[in-house]
Structures are given as C-alpha cells and as structure tokens.
C-alpha cells in the first residue's frame, strides 16, 4: 500500500484532469483509500480465521 500511495502521489498531476471535485494531492484521499483497503483485507481474513478457530484440531486432522 505504501508503494501505491507513493506512485499515486507521483502521478497525481497526470491524473488531475480525470478527478472531479478532489485535488490531486488531497491528504484525506491518501489516508482514506489505504485505510479502506486495509479494513477490507482484515475483514476478509478475519471471518475465515474465526470460523477455522472453532474447529477442534484433532477433528480437522482426522478428516484431512
């Protein structure tokens, strides 16, 4: 995500014509977008991990 933020900041002027109502170097966007991506990534990993943690390891190994 850090590399993406750096690249977005570097290419901000190139894409400024495509943005409507938002500055190309708006700090809120550079914080909100990675935060939203991190939230989705944590949620997508958390739910399967919680489900898997409820299974008894011996039962899981026996069924495998």
N, C-alpha and C positions, 0 to 999 in steps of 0.2 A: 504494500500500500504506500510505503514511503517513496518508492521509485515512481509510482503512478502520480503521486502528488507533485513530485519534482518535475516530471515530464509535463503535467498539466500546467504547472506554473511557467515552464519554459515555452510551451506552445500557446500560452494564453493570448498573445497578440494575434496569432494566426487564426484562432477560432473566435475572436471577439466579434467578428461580423455575424456569426451564427447565434450569438447569445442575445436574448431579448429581455430587457429589464434587469439584467445582472451584469455587474462589472466582471471583466476577465480576471481580475485579481481580488475578488471579494473574499476576505478571510473566512467568512461564515461557510462558504461553499467548500473551502479547503479543509474545514473541520467536520462539517456535517456529512459529506459524502463518504469519507473513510470511516466515520463513526457508524453510519448506517450499514456499510458493508461488513464491518466487524460485528455488529449486532446480529446481522443475518447469519454470518458464519458461526457465531457462538450458538445461536438458536438451532441451526441445522445440525450441529454436532452434539448439543446438549440432550435433545429429546431421544435420539437413539442410544446415547450413553446411559441415560437414566433407565431406559427400558432394559438394556442389557445388564445393568447392575442389579436388577431384581431377580435375575435367573441364578439359580444355585450353580456354581462352577462344576460340581461333580455331575449334575444332570446334563449340563451343556457338553461336557467332555464325553459322557457316555453316549449321547445322541450323535456325536460327530463322526 
